[in-house]
Amino acid sequence: MYGGYNYLDLNYVPKKTDFKVLVWLKGKKKFEELAEGVAAESSVGTWTKINTMNKKVFSDYRARIYEIKKVSNYAGFAYLAYPYEHFDERNLLQFFASVFGNVYGLKELEELYIIDLYIPIKYQRLFNGPKFGIKGIRKMVDTLKSKRPHVGTIIKPKVGLAPKEFAKVAYDAWSNGLDLVKDDENLVNQRFCPWKERFELTNQVRDKAEIKTGEPKVYATNITDMDVNVMYERIDTVYEGGNKLIMLDVFILGMALTKKIVDYAHKKGLAVHAHRAGYAAMHRGKYGYDFRILAKIYRLLGVDQLHIGTGVGKMEGSPIYIKKLHEILTSRVNSVSFLGFFEQEWNKDIKEVFPVASGGLDAGKVEGIIEVHGKDVVIQAGGGVHGHPKGSKAGAKSLRDAAEAISKGLSLEEYAKKSKELAIALKHFGYTPKEEIRKKIKKVLNAKDVLVEIVFSQGLDALIALRD
């Protein structure tokens, strides 16, 4: 009971059109009261009984707690179902204001973490999703036949290079086998490297690299800005320049502007590379929500490429967790797992997002990355390319050679016998064999039932330990 009304309904069976949410709660009051408070405050209720409540409102629009897993009298997991009619169609902001809004401010809560979200097909039909899908991105880079992983780099240092310096590094990377060059998340239009000049010079060397290599090249140029008209202008410039990709800092930009810019880019025939800078402010800790939720939202909004972590690099995320994020972006049906994933079916018109693995990568980690992601992945290495002992050219070649080894079914150590650049990279950065990552994934999957019991008996800390 909360505010005079009961939101606990353990006999309720969610409808196909319901949104479902899995949430972890811990606080100063009994768990059931905490859960009912979240259900009420995120749907139709408030802290006290009100004279304006009526039977239709409470029956048709309230959130229902249909399952609970108590860890203690004051903590546990709650499964909530929200009726489709509660929400403003197409308006994800209203949805987030409801489910991810005021509840975080309830003072009786010590921990509130939303683990997963199920989005009904009926709601998905209101969105276009990605324009290109995996086939479209592969066609753009001419890898439909080879099916090899895509390889790219982030120009380093992150900021500071002048446009001519930036373009030179980009050319070295492209001309030595890389498919993609991108700006870092914090490089846009600084005085030392104005966006337009950087794009024009880099686009010129992109054309030059295509002629030299005979391969298509793409530049994920960061167009993120406070002014939507500036972003439109940059998209027009990219389109007119013949490049096929833009980059957005989507978490920083927000859902509304992300959708607006994605739609405009798609009208111009451009793909959108989505950087998730800032996501961890909500993802990590015990107040917030898991990135898997944003992965689903960004697929709905239509980004074409999305950073999701590596499973082997410097960013958080265990191999099994990153493997599940990859599934969210690329599968028609996302399976259930002990990590809290709902089974999520995607509308047939919602295409796949091409996953991006980035953060602390180098040629020596490519086998491990493929074990997590499969071959449908963009492998991006910044330091792993530009920190190669023989320079950026050799670093780029080492990464491409690692991808070629994978596509030919060879180990990196075997391929390194005929690639000195790869051999040097393995010696300098180290080597993560696929068997090492496979063993980690298999160990977790083999202990699945035991781990489920551990999570439901120990709570969020156990879930985070498995995830991170």
N, C-alpha and C positions, 0 to 999 in steps of 0.2 A: 504494500500500500504506500502510495506517495501522493501528497496533496489531496487526499480523500478518494483516490481512485486506484484500481488494481490493474497493473500492466503485466503481471506475471500470468502467463497462460500456457502451461506446460503441455496442454492437450492440443494446442494449435499446430496445424500442419501448414507451413508456408505455401502460398499459391505460386504458380509459375511467374506471375507478374509482380510478385513482391521483391523488393530489395532486401538483401540479407546482410547483416553485419555481425562480425565476431569481435568482441571487445574484452579486454582484460581490465578488471577493476580492483582497486584496493583502497580502503579508507577507514574513517573513524566510526562508521556505522556498520550495521550488519550487511552482509553482501547483498541479500535480496533487496534491501532498501536502497542500497547504492545503485543496483541495476535498474530498479523501478524509477529512481530519480533520473537516470540517464535516458531511459525510454520516454519518460514524461516530458522532460525538458527539451528533448530533440524531436518531439512530435506535437502533442496537443495540450500538455499539462503545464502546471506551474506548482509553486511550493505549498499552495493551499487550495481547498475546495472553492470552486467559483460558481456563481449563480448563472453564468452565461453558458455553461457546458450543457449540451443536450445529447440525447441518445444517438442521433445520427453522427455527430462529430466524433463521439467517443468510440462508436462501433466501427465507423468507416475509415477514420484517419489516424487512429492512435498506433504507436509502435507496440508490438507484442514481444515479450521475452518468451521464446518457445523452448529453450533448453539452457540449462546451467551446469557448470562444472566447478564446484566449490573446492578451493584449496584450503581455506580456513573459514571461520565465521565472518571474516572481514575482507576476504579476497577470493577471486575466482574469475572464470570465463563465462560470459553471457552471450547467447545467440539471439539477436533481435531481428524481427521482420517488420518492414515498413510497407504499407500499402502504396501501390503505384500512384493512386489518386492524391496522395499527400503532396506530391511534388509538382513543380512548375515544369512542364515539358520543355526540353531542350536547354533549360536553364540550370547548368551544373552549379552555378554560384548559389542558387537557392537551395539546392541539394546539400552542398557543403555547409551552408549557413545553418541548416537543420541538424544534420548528423554529426558534423565536425565543428560545431559552433559553440554556443553558450555553455555546453556541458563541460568544457575544459575549465571553466571558471568556478565550478561548484566546490565550495570550500571543504565539504566533507570528504572529498576525494584526495587521496595521496598519490595514487597512480591511475592514469587513464590512458590506455593504449589500444587503438583500433587496429586489429590484426589483418582483417580481410573484408572485402566487399564483394557481394554478388550483384551483378547488373543484369536485369531481365532483358530478354530478347526484345520485348516490346519497346523498351526505352532505347536500346541500341539502334533500332530502325530509324530513329530520328537523326542519326549522325551518319556522315559519309565514310568515316574512317580513313585509313591511308589511301593515297591515290595509286601508288606504284606496287606495293607488295614486294615480296622477295624476288619474284620473276622480273618485275619492272626495274628494280635496282640492279639486278644482275645484267639485264639487257643494257642498262646505262653504262656499265663498266665492261661489257662484253665478256662475261664469265658464265653465261647460260650453259655453254658446252662443258667447260672445264669444272665448274662447280667448286672451284677452289675458294678458300676464305679470302676476303678482301683485306688489303693491308694499307695502312695509312700512317701519317704522323701529324703531330701537333708541333708547329714551329716553336722552338725554344731559343732563347729565354721566353717565358710567357709574354712578357711585354718588354719594350725597350728598343727593339730593332727598328731602324728606319725602313720605309717602304722598299727601297732598292735592296737592302740587306735581307729583308724578309723574302722578297721574290727570288733572290739567289738561292737561299736555303730551300725554298719550295722547288725550284728547278732541279737542284741536286737530288732531292727526294724522288720526284716524279721520274726523272731520267734514269734513275737506278732501280726502277721497278715498282714503286708504290702507286697505288690507285688514287689515293685521297690525301690531300693536304687540308688542314683546318687551322683556323684561328683558335687560340685558347679562349676560355670563357670570359676572361677579363680584358681582352683586347677588342676594342671596337673602333673608336674614332679619336684617340688621343692625339695631341698636337705633334708628338714625335713620330706618329705613324697614322696620318689621316686615312679614313676608311676608303675614300674614292681613289686616292693615289695608290694605296696598297692593293686594292682590288684590280685596278687597271694594269699595274705592272705585273702582278701575280698571274692575272689572266693571260697576259701576253706570253709569259714563260710557260704557262699551261699549254697553249697552242704549240709552242716550240717543242715541248716535251712529247706531245702527241705525235708530232711529225718524226721525231727521233726514234721513238719506241714503237710506233704503229699501234698504240693502245689508247683508248679513251682515258682521260684524267678528269677528276672533279675537285673543286675547291669549295670547302664548307666555310664560307665567309660569314663572320658573325655580324648580323644586321641589327641586333637587339638595341632598342632605343626607347626613351620615354615618349617620344612623339611618333604616333602611328603613321603619320604622313611621311616622316623620314624613312621608316621601314618600307613603306610602299615604294618610295623613290629608289631605295636601294635594290628592291626586288626588280624593279623595271631595269635598272642598270645591269644587274646580273643577267637578266633575260636577254637584253640587247647585246651583251657581251658573249652570249653563246654558252655560258656556264649553266649547269643543270642543278645546282645545289645551293641552298642557303643554310645558315646555322642560327638557331635561336637558343637563348638561355631560358628554357620554358618555365622552370619553377620560379625564377625571379620575375619573369614576365607576367605570370598569372594565366589562369585558364581562359578567361575571356579574350584577352589580347592574343594569346597563343592561337586560339581557334580562328580569330579574325585574320591573322597573318598567314596561318596555314592555308586557309581558304583562298586567300589572294594569291599566294605562291602557287597553289595547285591550278588556279585559273591560268597562270602563266606557263604551266607545264614544268614547274620546278619542284624538286623534292626538298623535304625539310629534315635537316639533321638536328636532333634535339639533345642539347646538353642539359644535364639535370643539376647543375651547380646550385647549392643551397638546400637540396632535398634532405640532407642528413640532419638539419636542424629539427625536422619533424620526425625523421625515421629513427634516430638514435635516442636512447634514454627511455624513460617510462611515462612520459607525457607526449603524446603525438600519435602518429600512425605509420604503418609499414609502407615501404616504397612499392610493394606489390600493388597497392591501391592506386598509386599514381601511374604505374605501368599500364594498368587497365584504362585509366582515364586518358592517358596520352594516346593509347591505341584508338580509343573512341574519338578523340579530337583530330586524329589523322596524321600525326607525325610519321615520317617514313623511316627514320633511323632514330634509335634511342640508346643512350648510355645506360647500361644496367649493371656494371661491375664486371669483374673478371673471374673470380674464384681462385686466382693464383697470384694476383698482383698486390699493390699497396693499399687498395681500398677494402673496406669491410665487405663481408659476404663470403660464407663458406661455399665450397663447390656445389653442394646439393641445393643450397638456397639460390645461387645464381642460375643453376640449371633450371629451376622452377620459374624464375623470372623470364628466362629465355622461352620457356614453354608458353607463358602468358602472351608473349608477343607473337609467337609463330604458329601455335596450334589452333585448330578449330574448336577443340574441347580441352580445357585445362583440367587435369585430373586432381583428385583429392590427395592430400598428403598430411602427415602428422604435423607439419609445420603450420597448419591452420588454413591451408588453401581450400576455398569452396570449389566444387566442381563448376567450372564456368564455361558455358557454351557460348560461342560467338555467332552472331548473325552471319549468314552466308555472304553478305555483301561487305562485311568488314574484313579487309585484307590484312596480311601480316605486316608487322613492323620489322625492319632489318635490325637485329641487335648489334650494339657497339660495345666492345670490350676495351676499356681504356683505364690506365692508372698503374704505373709501375711495371710496364711490360717491356719485353725485349725478345729477341729471336729465340732465346733459350726456353722461354715459357710457352711457345706456340703449341707444342704437343699437349701440354696441360690445358691450354685454353680450348683446344678442339675437343678434348675429352669432356669438358663442361658444356660447350656450346654446339658442338658439331661444326660443320663447315659453313653454315649460314651465319656468318659473323664478320663484322669489321674489326680487325685487330689493329688498334692504334697504339703506337709507341712514340713517346716524345723523347724522354731521356734515353730510352733503349735504342733510338736511332742516332740522336745527336751526341750521345755520350759514348758512342763506339770509339775505341782507341784510335781507329784510322779515319774518323770523321763521319760526317753525315752521309756522304755518298756510300761509304762502306756499310754504315748502319742501315741505310735503306735497302741495300742489296742483301744484307744478312737476313732482314725480315722477309723480303720477297722469296729468298731461297728457302727459308723455313716453310713458307706457305707452299712452295712448289714441292718440297719434300713430302708434305702432308698429302697433297693431291696425287702424288705418285706412290703413296703407300710406303714411303721410306722413313726410317727414323732420322732425327736431326743429326745424330752422331754419324750415321752412315753417309748422309748427304754432305756433311761437313768435310768429308774426305776430298771432295772436288770443289768446295767453296771455301776459300781462305777467309772470306769475310764472315761467313757463318761460323767457321772454326774459331776465329778470334772472339766473336761474340759469345760463344759457349764458354770459352775459357775465362773471359772477362766478367760476364754477368752470371754465369752458372747455367745449369741445365736442369729443367724439371721434366722428367720423363712421364709419359702418359700413364704408366703403371702406378706411379705414386698418387696421382689424382684419382685414378680409377679405384684404387684400394680405399681411399677415403670415402668415396661415394658409396661403394659396395658395403663398407662397414656400417654406414648409417642406415642404408636400406635393409640390410640383414637384421638390424636391431630395431626395426620400425615399431613393432608392437610394444617392446619394452620402453622405447623412447616416448611413445604416446602416454604410457602410464606415468613416466617421470614428469613429463610436461604438466599433465593434469593433477599431479600430486605436489609439484614444486612451484608451478606457476610461471610467470613471465621470465624470470631469471633463467630458467631452464630452456625456454624457447629462444631467448636471445643468445645463449651459449651455443645452441645448435645452428642458429642463423648466422652468427658473426664468425 
